[in-house]
């Protein structure tokens, strides 16, 4: 899957690629984002000709200020009502609906933000601790165990891969420049020595996976049999890359 959230470190990349004349779809591929999310972000912040990182930063800051104003408005009898309903194990969405019937206006996101930033001790009353208050896939220990279970040791490779008897068995690696700013990703076929190499703009696993998948789509399927990678964090999204290659 591609990620839709445009992060702060993506803004300068978008600005440079827009100045260079790249289309939104190409920018999205480079960042490993959904094209519609990138185009929507660009249109919301000045369009192709008016996109400016400083303006994006200012707008995001004002959004944050407005959100904090909403939290500050949660006080007095309104806050008392929210806490009372929360202790009855109603969800923020339900609380917003109940209060709306009583002529009081509040949105669920304001309640969630209040719990997250002002009253974390009240999260206990939530019916479900999923979402932003619980790791999506469980504890760190369980998540790490799942990731380790997906890995295969290099000594488990089939013998035919070790003997270099066929085309389609690849090995991947990354090379860093002396100043660690230049990153080159390489994939080499063990039998023929055929090399695929490209620059990696950012050391991000999903970006590396997306760019790798785009290169391997041009390799015939019968010449894509196995891929051996090291345990570097840049290859942690290898399953994402596998899904992208058709």
N, C-alpha and C positions, 0 to 999 in steps of 0.2 A: 504494500500500500504506500501511497505518497502522503506526505504530511502537509496540512493546509496552513498551519500557523506560520505567519511571517515573523521571524524574530529580529531583534535589534541588529544583530550582526549581518543580516541579509540586506539591510537597507542600502548600504554603500555599494554592494555588489549589483543590486538592481539599478541604482543610479548610474554606475559606470557602464553597464551593459545597455541601458537605454540611450546614453550618449553615443555609444558605439553603433547604435542602430539595430540591436537585436530585438526580435519579436518576443512577446510575452511568453509564448510556448517554449522558446529556446532558453529564456531566463529560468523558467520553471524547471526544465530538464537539468540545468546546471545546478540549481539549488536543491533538486530533489523534492519539489513542491508540486501541488496540483495546479495546472495552468489557470483554471478559473479563479483560484484563490489569489494567484499572483496578479492576474489582470484586474481583479476586483480591488486589490490593494493599490495598484497603480492608479486606477481611476478615482479612487477615494482620496488620493493625495496629489492631485494636480494633473494627472494624465501623463502621457508620454512626453509632452513638451514642458510641463510645469512641475514634474516630480523633483523634489528637493529634500534631502535628508534632514536638514534643519527644520523644515516645515513638518515633516513626519514626526520628528522628535517633539516639536511644540504641541502638535495635536494629541499625541499620545499622553503628554504631560497633562494637558487640559482634561482629557478623559479621566485620568487618574484623580485629578482635583475634583471633578464632578462626582466621581464615585465616593470620594471621602466626604463630600458635602452630603450625599445621600445617607452615609453612615451617621453623620452628626445629626441629621434630622430624625434619627431613630432614638427618641428620648421621651421622657414623661409617660403619659398614659398609653401612647403607642408602643413604647418599649415594654411597658408592663404587660400589655395584651399579648405581644409577641412571645415573651418569656412564659407567660401563663399557658398559652396554647402549645408552646414547644414542650413544656413539661407534661403535657397530655399526649406527647409523642406524635403530634401532627407534623407533617413535613413543611418546609418553608413555602412550597407551592400551595399546600392546603391552607396554611396560615394566611397567605396573601389573598386567597379566595374568600375565606371566612371574614376577614377584615374589610374586604371590598363590599360585601353584603351589608356591613355596618357603616358604610360611608367613609372608611379609612383607606387611604391609598398607600400601598407599599408593594414593591416587587420582590419576588423570591431571591433574586440575585443580591439584593441589599441585605437580606437576612443572612444569606450564606457568607457574604463578606464580613458582616458584623461578627458572626461566629468565628470566622477564621482569624480576624485581626483584633477583635476586642473581647470576645468571650469564648475562648476555646473550651472552657470547662463545661459549657452547655451542649457541646457536640454529643455528649453521652446520651442526650434525650432524643437524638435523631433515630428514627425507626431503622434506618440502614446506614451503616458507616462506610458505604461504598463511595465511588466518585472521588471528589477532591480530598476526602478525609481518610482514604484508605488506598494503599498501593493497588493499582489496577489488577495486578496478577498475584497478589499475596505479599508475604514478607520477603525481605531481601534474601534471606537464607533459602527459601523455597524457590525464588526466582533464579538464584544462582545455580541451584541444583538442577533446575529444568534446562538452563543453558548448557551446563556441563553434560547433561544427558544427550544433548543434540550433537555434541562433538564426537569425532571419530579419530582415534590415535593414528599416527602415520604408519605404524607397524601393522595396522589392520587393512592397509591397501591391498587390493588383489595382486597376485604375483605378476600378472601381465603388465601392470602399471610399473612395477619395479624393474621389469626386464626391458621396458621401452620398446615393446614389440608392435605397437599400433599407434595410429594417429588419434588424437582426441583426449589425451590425458594431460591436463594443464597444471601448472604450478604458478601461484600468484605471490607477489611480493610488493613492497613499497620501498622506494629509495628517497632519502632526504638530502637536500643540499647542505653545504657547510653551515649556512646560517639557519637551517631548518625551515626556511620559508618556501623553498621549491620542493614540491612533492611529486614524484613520478610513480605511477602504478604500472606494474609490468605483469603480464601473463605469458608464459612460455610453454609451448607444446613440447613435452618430454621426448617425443620421437623425432620430430622434424627440426626442432629449435625455432619454429616460427614464433615471432614476438608480437604481442599487442602491448602498446605503451601509450600512456596519455598523462597529462598534467592533472593534478587534483587541486582545485582552488582552495578547498578547506578540508581539514582532517576530520571529516564527518562520515560515519559508517554508512548512513542511508544514501548520502551523495555518492560515495564510492560505489555502492551497490548499484545505484541507478545508472551511473556512467558505464560501469562494467557490463551491465545487462545490455545497454545500447550497442556496445562493441561486439558482444558475443552473438547478438541477433544476426550479424552479417556472416557468421561462421556456420556452415552447413551442420544440420543436426547430427549427422553421423560422425562429425569430427568434434563433438562436444560430449564426451563420455564421463570424465571425472575431473574434479578440481581440487587441488591440495592447497590449503592456506595455512598460515601460521596462526598463533593465538593473539595477534595484535588486535587492539580494540577497533582499528579501522576496518577489520573484516568481520565485526560482530553481527552485521546485518546480512550475512551471506544467504540466509534463507529468503530474504526479501529479493535479492538479486536472482535467485533461482526461480522465483515465481514470475519475475518480469521477462525472463528469456522464454520465448515461445519456440 
